[in-house]
Amino acid sequence: MNIKIKKVNEIKIAVVDSNKKLVFDTQSALDFIYESNKGKAIFFSSSEDEAIEKLSCM
């Protein structure tokens, strides 16, 4: 049996909260943000410049 895996499309998402309006006051939400920022598909940022830099490096 031959199995081939090929990445065709990859979606990357940045959530930018420059005004600090997104309030995550639960530990589970903060844990989600922390774990997301360690990955390569979705991350949270406080500025557009940081988001663009991370997206271009991924």
N, C-alpha and C positions, 0 to 999 in steps of 0.2 A: 504494500500500500504506500503510495507516494502522496504526501500532503505538502502543498505549497501555500505559503501565506505571503500575501503582498499587500502593503499599505497603499491604498489608492488615494484616499482623501483624508486629511487630518484637520479637525476643527480645533481652533484655539480660541479661548474666550478670556477677555480681561474685564473685570468689574472695577470701574474707577469711581472712587468716592472722595472727590476732592473737597467737598463741603462738610464731610463727616456727618452726613445726614442718615446714613445707614447705621442704625444702632443695633449691635448684636450683643445683647446683655445676658445671653445664656452661655454656659460653658460648652454646650454641644455645638452652638453656632460658631464660637471662637475656635473650637477644635476643627470644625469643617474648614474654616478659612485657613488655619495653619496647615492642615493636611493638603488642601488644594494648592497652596502656594509651593509645596514641595514637588508637585507633579508637573506635567507638561501640557495639560489640556485646558485648565481653568485656573485663574489666579486673581487675587484681589490686590488692588493698588490704590495709593492715595493721590497719584498724579497721572496725567495723560502721558507725559514724557517717560515715566517709569514703565507704564504699560506698553508703550511703543517699543521701548528698548527690550523688554522681556519677550514680547511677541517676535521681534526680529531675531533674537538669539535662540529661539526654540526650534 
